[in-house]
């Protein structure tokens, strides 16, 4: 996080210097052109109802913000004061200031709106990618079961879960699994730092680390295409000692690792197997990153007796609210044991793709904690009404409570009180 902040600060500082230079250079150039055209009246004062130079101020304020508009205004107003030596310089400055403030506010509003939408889209994109990877990994596991369940009673998801459950990241075991699954004989897993554009670590399997180079044409190609690259995808084959390279992408589509394949039986060397290997790697690294983030969730005392996945998602939605004030809602249903299965069936069939729930069993009733990401508290009433129309036993308002994610401590308190009152 500190590294990310430093990079962001450095980029912002560099951008500010560039904008500052651009504003000064362009404004002075405009004044110089005005001076060449009309030395007696270079700013075209009183030539129209609106001074042409206000357009320059307006463009900078709209494009770069209030600061850029003010810099341009000060330069032009200063030139006006010293060149014209006019009593109207204050009126000229105030007119320009009013225009700059209006344009600057407009720029701030839309920049903030776009930033909020980008963060929201990043969350949605990460969730869709997570669901997609999970769904495809499930399909691979199902295919594996169909092919060889009697001789090899395992699933891909169970293997990956076992690898991720170890205290130390089991890269060597992952390579052995890939070798057995796809008949890869010589290959290496390379961890990559996309910020510094360097290799962090190489985990070889039956090959030397020295055979891996970012200058290798087949490896260089994956940074361009962001997808598996085979030998026949490149023009120059003399300098290549690899059969393929498979990238592993983050949620931001940055390459965080890649697999360099040197030897593989011809019958197994095909796009389908390489994409399947990429999917497994994507699943592994996604969950590896998720596990690291969930370590932070362990430090949070809220929802102590809940599964870590559920707790992690709630904290992530709460962080999203703190960052850009995008609300999410939680509905807690208190359902009797006799109606619990009906409620579970209803939620399974009627929740959106992003929605999720957790069933907490108590001695005399069950709590269904339903989470509706990116839905305001007001928007939740539609879901509750739909539930009431389909489930007659929800007619009593005391059977459900609606919370906003901003009141995450109240949600935890309500659940604890429900457990104590049993």
Phi, psi and omega per residue, in radians:
X1 nan -0.724 3.109
X2 -1.085 -0.749 3.127
X3 -1.087 -0.733 3.135
X4 -1.107 -0.705 3.135
X5 -1.141 -0.750 3.138
X6 -1.088 -0.760 3.120
X7 -1.093 -0.762 3.136
X8 -1.101 -0.730 -3.136
X9 -1.121 -0.742 -3.138
X10 -1.115 -0.758 3.125
X11 -1.117 -0.761 -3.140
X12 -1.107 -0.719 3.131
X13 -1.111 -0.787 3.127
X14 -1.098 -0.717 3.134
X15 -1.127 -0.703 -3.139
X16 -1.102 -0.731 3.125
X17 -1.114 -0.728 3.139
X18 -1.109 -0.791 3.129
X19 -1.105 -0.774 -3.141
X20 -1.010 -0.806 -3.139
X21 -1.143 -0.727 -3.123
X22 -1.096 -0.762 -3.114
X23 -1.111 -0.828 -3.117
X24 -1.099 -0.822 -3.081
X25 -1.113 -0.791 -3.090
X26 -1.198 -0.715 -3.135
X27 -1.139 -0.788 3.120
X28 -1.123 -0.652 3.101
X29 -1.110 -0.725 3.123
X30 -1.106 -0.725 3.110
X31 -1.130 -0.722 -3.138
X32 -1.095 -0.745 3.109
X33 -1.104 -0.710 3.096
X34 -1.097 -0.641 3.135
X35 -1.167 -0.706 3.127
X36 -1.141 -0.724 -3.112
X37 -1.208 -0.762 -3.063
X38 -2.553 1.681 -3.079
X39 -1.165 -0.530 -3.127
X40 -1.300 -0.513 -3.097
X41 -2.493 1.195 -3.049
X42 -1.138 -0.428 3.141
X43 -1.655 0.089 3.123
X44 0.928 0.776 3.134
X45 -1.177 2.402 3.110
X46 1.119 0.264 3.115
X47 -1.453 -0.251 3.110
X48 -2.818 3.083 3.134
X49 -1.176 -0.597 3.106
X50 -2.064 2.236 -3.137
X51 -1.166 2.359 -3.121
X52 -1.056 -0.536 -3.098
X53 -1.250 -0.319 3.046
X54 -1.155 -0.445 3.106
X55 -1.129 -0.670 3.103
X56 -1.090 -0.795 3.119
X57 -1.073 -0.752 -3.127
X58 -1.078 -0.756 -3.134
X59 -1.087 -0.800 -3.129
X60 -1.152 -0.704 -3.134
X61 -1.166 -0.668 3.117
X62 -1.272 -0.657 -3.036
X63 -1.460 -0.748 -3.062
X64 -1.925 -0.269 3.115
X65 1.963 -3.121 -3.046
X66 -1.040 -0.755 -3.094
X67 -1.019 -0.793 -3.131
X68 -1.136 -0.705 3.115
X69 -1.108 -0.705 3.141
X70 -1.158 -0.691 3.109
X71 -1.069 -0.823 3.124
X72 -1.098 -0.716 3.128
X73 -1.089 -0.776 -3.117
X74 -1.100 -0.684 3.127
X75 -1.140 -0.836 -3.107
X76 -1.185 -0.768 3.138
X77 -1.138 -0.646 3.090
X78 -1.116 -0.749 3.103
X79 -1.108 -0.712 3.121
X80 -1.037 -0.769 -3.077
X81 -1.143 -0.807 -3.044
X82 -1.421 -0.540 -3.077
X83 -1.452 -0.760 -3.066
X84 -1.554 -0.428 -3.120
X85 0.876 0.804 -3.011
X86 -1.867 2.614 3.079
X87 -1.260 -0.264 -3.120
X88 -1.448 0.071 -3.091
X89 -1.079 -0.616 3.131
X90 -1.165 -0.749 3.103
X91 -1.094 -0.705 3.112
X92 -1.066 -0.763 -3.134
X93 -1.157 -0.762 -3.106
X94 -1.161 -0.661 3.079
X95 -1.087 -0.789 3.115
X96 -1.139 -0.649 3.140
X97 -1.134 -0.746 3.117
X98 -1.049 -0.801 3.127
X99 -1.092 -0.717 -3.124
X100 -1.141 -0.737 -3.135
X101 -1.125 -0.718 3.133
X102 -1.135 -0.823 -3.138
X103 -1.152 -0.659 3.127
X104 -1.131 -0.697 3.099
X105 -1.133 -0.712 3.102
X106 -1.077 -0.772 3.113
X107 -1.073 -0.769 -3.127
X108 -1.089 -0.775 -3.095
X109 -1.071 -0.859 -3.065
X110 -1.288 -0.602 3.078
X111 -1.103 -0.746 3.118
X112 -1.145 -0.710 3.135
X113 -1.097 -0.778 -3.141
X114 -1.136 -0.706 3.126
X115 -1.079 -0.750 3.114
X116 -1.088 -0.753 3.141
X117 -1.164 -0.626 3.102
X118 -1.121 -0.754 3.125
X119 -1.139 -0.727 3.113
X120 -1.102 -0.753 3.129
X121 -1.144 -0.625 3.092
X122 -1.075 -0.724 3.117
X123 -1.119 -0.813 3.141
X124 -1.105 -0.712 -3.137
X125 -1.109 -0.736 -3.138
X126 -1.148 -0.659 3.130
X127 -1.200 -0.724 3.127
X128 -1.131 -0.723 3.112
X129 -1.125 -0.720 3.116
X130 -1.058 -0.808 3.139
X131 -1.127 -0.689 3.137
X132 -1.126 -0.801 3.130
X133 -1.102 -0.752 3.140
X134 -1.104 -0.736 -3.126
X135 -1.135 -0.761 -3.129
X136 -1.225 -0.616 3.083
X137 -1.151 -0.664 3.073
X138 -1.076 -0.717 3.107
X139 -1.097 -0.752 3.105
X140 -1.081 -0.707 3.114
X141 -1.098 -0.718 3.126
X142 -1.116 -0.743 3.114
X143 -1.095 -0.684 3.134
X144 -1.123 -0.709 3.118
X145 -1.108 -0.724 3.142
X146 -1.105 -0.676 -3.062
X147 -1.296 -0.802 -2.934
X148 -2.550 0.715 -3.105
X149 -1.163 -0.648 -3.086
X150 -1.190 -0.688 -3.105
X151 -1.550 -0.522 -3.122
X152 -2.331 1.460 -3.064
X153 -1.343 1.300 3.078
X154 -2.567 2.859 3.026
X155 -2.130 2.721 -3.136
X156 -1.075 -0.732 -3.116
X157 -1.112 -0.675 3.141
X158 -1.180 -0.642 3.097
X159 -1.130 -0.822 3.142
X160 -1.101 -0.689 3.119
X161 -1.108 -0.690 3.118
X162 -1.160 -0.701 3.127
X163 -1.131 -0.674 -3.110
X164 -1.334 -0.337 -3.113
X165 -1.370 -0.201 -3.128
X166 -1.333 2.617 -3.101
X167 -1.113 -0.706 3.111
X168 -1.810 2.378 -3.118
X169 -1.033 2.105 -3.010
X170 -1.586 1.208 3.140
X171 -1.133 -0.695 -3.137
X172 -1.099 -0.714 3.101
X173 -1.167 -0.607 3.085
X174 -1.107 -0.731 3.130
X175 -1.143 -0.689 3.100
X176 -1.102 -0.683 3.124
X177 -1.144 -0.783 3.116
X178 -1.093 -0.679 3.130
X179 -1.104 -0.763 -3.135
X180 -1.244 -0.644 -3.060
X181 -1.289 -0.709 -3.024
X182 -2.058 0.187 3.088
X183 1.056 0.542 3.066
X184 -1.330 2.249 -3.049
X185 -1.725 -0.821 3.120
X186 -2.272 2.084 -3.132
X187 -2.848 3.035 -3.139
X188 -2.584 2.508 3.037
X189 -1.734 2.201 -3.072
X190 -2.039 2.141 3.045
X191 -1.516 2.320 -2.988
X192 -2.199 2.423 3.068
X193 -1.727 1.838 -3.060
X194 -1.267 -0.397 3.116
X195 -1.271 -0.842 -3.127
X196 -1.544 -0.197 -3.129
X197 1.011 0.831 3.115
X198 -2.354 2.801 3.057
X199 -1.423 2.233 3.135
X200 -1.516 -0.777 -3.086
X201 -2.754 2.631 3.105
X202 -2.184 2.241 3.083
X203 -1.999 1.714 -3.070
X204 -1.485 2.702 3.037
X205 -2.293 1.793 -3.129
X206 1.103 0.492 3.050
X207 -2.626 2.883 -3.088
X208 -1.526 2.571 3.091
X209 -1.104 -0.567 -3.084
X210 -1.137 -0.239 3.137
X211 -1.409 -0.098 -3.122
X212 -1.729 2.198 3.113
X213 -2.561 2.407 3.112
X214 -1.178 -0.294 3.126
X215 -1.446 -0.187 3.098
X216 -1.038 2.203 -3.049
X217 -0.946 -0.641 -3.083
X218 -1.299 -0.534 3.074
X219 -1.334 -0.741 3.120
X220 -1.035 -0.555 -3.090
X221 -1.176 -0.562 -3.103
X222 -1.201 -0.464 3.104
X223 -1.282 -0.371 3.100
X224 -1.516 -0.757 -3.044
X225 -1.606 -0.457 -3.087
X226 1.027 0.637 3.104
X227 -2.698 2.884 -3.128
X228 -0.975 2.395 -3.138
X229 -2.082 2.218 3.103
X230 -1.743 2.960 -3.100
X231 -1.047 -0.665 -3.106
X232 -1.357 0.025 3.092
X233 -1.518 -0.141 -3.105
X234 -2.044 2.686 -3.071
X235 -1.426 -0.799 -3.076
X236 -1.606 1.975 -3.066
X237 -1.897 -0.161 -3.080
X238 -1.174 -0.628 -3.049
X239 -1.559 0.059 -3.051
X240 -1.751 2.229 3.086
X241 -1.930 0.323 -3.095
X242 -2.164 2.721 3.060
X243 -1.584 -0.561 -3.083
X244 -2.873 2.850 3.009
X245 -2.386 2.371 -3.055
X246 -2.142 2.022 -3.124
X247 -1.454 2.639 3.003
X248 -1.997 2.112 -3.024
X249 -1.816 2.539 3.030
X250 -1.468 -3.117 3.102
X251 -1.130 -0.397 3.119
X252 -1.630 0.235 -3.133
X253 1.088 0.489 3.016
X254 -1.659 2.469 3.123
X255 -1.334 2.062 3.135
X256 -1.841 -0.225 3.103
X257 -2.923 2.864 3.023
X258 -2.689 2.729 3.137
X259 -1.866 2.169 3.100
X260 -1.807 2.019 -3.058
X261 -1.784 2.171 -3.123
X262 -1.813 -0.804 -3.116
X263 -2.352 2.427 -3.131
X264 -2.826 2.411 3.127
X265 -0.970 2.473 -3.047
X266 -1.010 -0.675 -3.092
X267 -1.139 -0.450 -3.114
X268 -1.735 -0.114 -3.094
X269 -1.496 1.583 3.135
X270 -2.609 2.878 -3.071
X271 -1.092 -0.672 -3.103
X272 -1.048 -0.793 3.132
X273 -1.159 -0.658 -3.125
X274 -1.201 -0.688 3.105
X275 -1.189 -0.655 3.088
X276 -1.106 -0.714 3.091
X277 -1.119 -0.690 3.104
X278 -1.103 -0.712 3.136
X279 -1.077 -0.759 3.116
X280 -1.104 -0.738 3.112
X281 -1.135 -0.723 3.118
X282 -1.073 -0.758 3.123
X283 -1.094 -0.767 -3.119
X284 -1.079 -0.868 -3.073
X285 -1.262 -0.575 3.093
X286 -1.099 -0.831 -3.129
X287 -1.251 -0.491 3.053
X288 -1.132 -0.779 3.098
X289 -1.157 -0.676 3.116
X290 -1.121 -0.669 3.110
X291 -1.103 -0.685 3.117
X292 -1.128 -0.712 3.121
X293 -1.216 -0.565 -3.131
X294 -1.242 -0.328 3.046
X295 -1.075 -0.605 3.097
X296 -1.205 -0.619 -3.139
X297 -1.139 -0.501 3.126
X298 -1.115 -0.510 -3.114
X299 -1.321 -0.297 3.139
X300 -1.451 2.258 -3.041
X301 -1.371 -0.204 -3.118
X302 -1.197 2.598 3.063
X303 0.907 0.916 -3.024
X304 -1.072 -0.626 -3.056
X305 -1.733 0.322 -3.125
X306 -1.744 2.725 3.060
X307 -1.024 2.547 -3.056
X308 -1.101 -0.621 3.123
X309 -1.052 -0.784 -3.129
X310 -1.144 -0.794 3.122
X311 -1.068 -0.739 -3.132
X312 -1.068 -0.786 -3.127
X313 -1.136 -0.678 3.117
X314 -1.129 -0.748 3.138
X315 -1.152 -0.659 3.123
X316 -1.121 -0.728 3.106
X317 -1.180 -0.619 3.093
X318 -1.161 -0.682 3.075
X319 -1.122 -0.647 3.111
X320 -1.112 -0.673 3.093
X321 -1.165 -0.748 -3.138
X322 -1.122 -0.561 -3.082
X323 -1.339 -0.901 -3.037
X324 -2.285 0.238 3.057
X325 1.058 0.582 3.036
X326 -1.590 2.110 -3.025
X327 -1.424 2.649 2.921
X328 -2.341 2.761 -3.046
X329 -2.182 2.666 3.085
X330 -2.236 2.252 3.058
X331 -1.975 2.209 3.120
X332 -1.932 2.015 3.117
X333 -1.728 2.330 3.041
X334 -1.816 1.841 -2.979
X335 -2.028 2.398 3.096
X336 -1.190 2.766 -3.113
X337 -1.047 -0.592 -3.095
X338 -1.211 -0.450 -3.121
X339 -1.816 0.034 -3.022
X340 -1.089 -0.768 -3.107
X341 -1.162 -0.653 3.114
X342 -1.113 -0.748 3.136
X343 -1.102 -0.717 -3.128
X344 -1.123 -0.705 3.101
X345 -1.130 -0.703 3.138
X346 -1.092 -0.805 -3.121
X347 -1.133 -0.689 -3.139
X348 -1.058 -0.642 -3.063
X349 -1.578 -0.335 -2.958
X350 -2.038 -0.071 3.112
X351 -1.411 2.615 3.067
X352 -1.242 3.057 -3.133
X353 -1.097 -0.684 -3.088
X354 -1.388 -0.394 -3.072
X355 -1.271 2.684 3.080
X356 -2.681 2.851 -3.134
X357 -2.530 2.860 3.059
X358 -2.353 2.323 3.136
X359 -1.730 2.045 3.121
X360 -1.863 1.991 -3.063
X361 -1.495 2.206 3.033
X362 -1.945 3.117 -3.028
X363 -1.194 -0.695 -3.078
X364 -2.009 -0.031 3.141
X365 -2.793 3.027 3.087
X366 -2.157 2.425 3.048
X367 -1.730 2.214 3.040
X368 -1.877 1.875 3.136
X369 -1.655 1.822 -3.070
X370 -1.750 2.163 -3.117
X371 -1.863 2.207 3.139
X372 -2.018 1.589 -3.102
X373 -1.100 2.441 3.033
X374 1.105 0.433 3.085
X375 -2.045 2.192 -3.140
X376 -1.214 2.867 -3.128
X377 -1.060 -0.640 3.121
X378 -1.161 -0.669 -3.134
X379 -1.210 -0.280 -3.121
X380 -1.272 -0.421 -3.089
X381 -1.062 -0.553 3.100
X382 -1.098 -0.731 3.109
X383 -1.142 -0.744 -3.132
X384 -1.116 -0.735 3.122
X385 -1.102 -0.680 3.111
X386 -1.114 -0.688 3.113
X387 -1.146 -0.735 -3.132
X388 -1.147 -0.633 3.140
X389 -1.199 -0.501 -3.115
X390 -1.650 -0.388 -3.072
X391 -2.169 1.854 -3.069
X392 -1.100 -0.525 -3.071
X393 -1.284 -0.041 3.103
X394 -1.661 0.213 -3.098
X395 -1.136 -0.470 3.121
X396 -1.395 2.113 -3.093
X397 -1.104 -0.426 -3.124
X398 -1.196 -0.176 -3.089
X399 -1.477 -0.095 3.122
X400 -2.538 2.633 3.106
X401 -2.382 2.428 -3.107
X402 -1.925 2.296 -3.138
X403 -2.238 2.682 2.982
X404 -1.691 2.594 -3.092
X405 -1.080 -0.398 3.110
X406 -1.152 -0.372 3.116
X407 -1.756 0.775 -3.040
X408 -1.074 -0.565 3.111
X409 -1.203 -0.635 3.101
X410 -1.178 -0.592 3.098
X411 -1.110 -0.822 3.131
X412 -1.087 -0.717 3.140
X413 -1.122 -0.735 3.141
X414 -1.075 -0.760 -3.125
X415 -1.135 -0.732 3.132
X416 -1.123 -0.698 3.113
X417 -1.163 -0.625 3.097
X418 -1.119 -0.665 3.115
X419 -1.208 -0.646 -3.108
X420 -1.276 -0.514 -3.088
X421 -1.455 -0.016 3.138
X422 -1.226 nan nan
